[in-house]
Amino acid sequence: MGLHGHGLRERHQWGPAEVGGVPALVGILLRRYLCRSCGAVIVVGPRGLVRRRLYSAGAIALALALYGVAGLAPAEVRRRVSPLRIVGATAAAGWASLRRWCRAVRARRLFLAVRALPADATLRQVAARAATTLAAFAPSSGGLTVESAAFIGASM
């Protein structure tokens, strides 16, 4: 029967808009459609949104590249990717979201194109595998760092 416009839904997307950019919290309007034959509601948004995640795909890929490939500490990765500047005492040493993303990649719930890793792989190794895999999806324009290529490739 077809789709029928069914309103708008606002969603927030966290992280920098580009590698090296200032992390921000941006509101995005998503278009909703209602299927007239089955009653399902479909939400349509721009590339780079990750279902059930606050951060954009590019921001998550950038965090994984900074942690896994560049070898930065979780606190430094958070400073470069998170728009939240106030950090509690328990979060000063690490970043729970970064660990959560690595575990989701390992469990194949995030970035399904990443090949499975051995069960004894560290979270840093998981992040490196994810970042290099996502970097391979970036258009080859030459001279991109792994961080930039992962950011772009994740949005594809």
N, C-alpha and C positions, 0 to 999 in steps of 0.2 A: 504494500500500500504506500509506503514512503515514510519519510521523516517529517516531523512538524516541529518548528521552533518552540522551545519550552522554557525560555528565560535564560537568565545569566546567573553565574555563581562566581563569587570572588574567592580567590585562593592566593596565598602568600608564597613567594619563592625567595629563598635565602641564598646568600653567597654573592661573590663578585660577578659582574657582568662580563668580565674579561680577565685573563691572567694578569696579575699585577694590579688589578683594579681594586677599588675600595669595596669591601663586602657591604651589601645593603639588603634590606628587607623590602621587597617590591610587591605590591598588590597587582594581581592579574585577573581580568574578567574572562571567565570561560563560558563558552556558549553551550547550552543544553538543548538536546533534541529528544523528542518522544517518538518512538516507533509506533505507527498507527496499527500495525498488524499484531505485534506481540506485547506492546506496552512497556518495553524496556526504555530506560532513559540513558542516553549517550552523552557524555561530556567531552567536548573538543577544546583543545588548547594548543599552544605553540610547542614546537620541538623543545626538548630539554627538560620538560617536566617529568618527574618521577612519581609514579603513583604511591600514595601514602608516605611520602617523604617531604620534609619542609625544604630541604636544600635542592637546588637544581642539579641536573645530571652533570653539568660541567663543573659545578662546585665540588661535588662528591668525587669526580674523577681527578680534579686538581688536588684535593686533599689526599687521595690515594697515591698520586704521583709524588707529592711533596714528602709523604711519609715513607713510601716504599722505594722510590727511585732516588730522590734527593737525600733521603736519610735524615730528615728534620725531626726534631722532637715533637710529640703531639701538641704541646703547648704552643709551639711556633706555628704549626699547621693551623691550629685553631685561630691564632691571631691573624693569619693571612686569609682565612676562609669564612670565619663566623662573623656575622654582623653584631653579635652580642659582645659588648666590651666588659661587662661586669661578670667576673668569674668567682665562684664560691671557693672556699678553702679546699674542698674535696676535689674540685675540678682543676686546681692549679697544676697538679702533677701530670694530668693526662686529659684525654677528651673521650668521653663515653660514646659520642656519635661516631667517631673514627673507628673505635673498636667494633661498634655495632655494624657499620658498613662493611668492614673486613669480614666479620662473621657472616653477614648476609651474602657476600660474594662467595665465600667458602661453601655455604649451604645452598648456593645456586638460586637465591631469591632476589638477587640484584645483579644486573649486567650479565645476563645469561650467556653471552658470547664468550665469556671467560672460561677457559678449559678448567676442568677439575684439578685440584692440587692434592698432593699426598696428605694424609690425615695429620702428619707431624709437621706440616709447614707452619711457620710462624705467621703472625698477623702481618708483619712487615713484608714477608715473602708473598702473601696473598695480595697485599696492596700493590706490590711491584708487578705481579702478573696481571692484575686488573688494569693498572695504568698503561702498561705496554700493549696490552690487547686493545684497549680503547684508543690508544694513540695510532694504531694501525688503521682505524676507521677514518682518520682525518684525511682530507684531500691532500695529496702530496704537492705542497707549494714550496718545499725546500726550506731548510734553515730553521724549522720549528724545533723548539725544545720539547722534551718528552712531556713536560707539564702542559705546554700550549697545545700539543697534538692530542693529549688525553682529554683536555677540556673541550676541544672542538669535536673530537671523535665521539665523545659521550653524548653530545647534542645531536648527533646524526642518528 
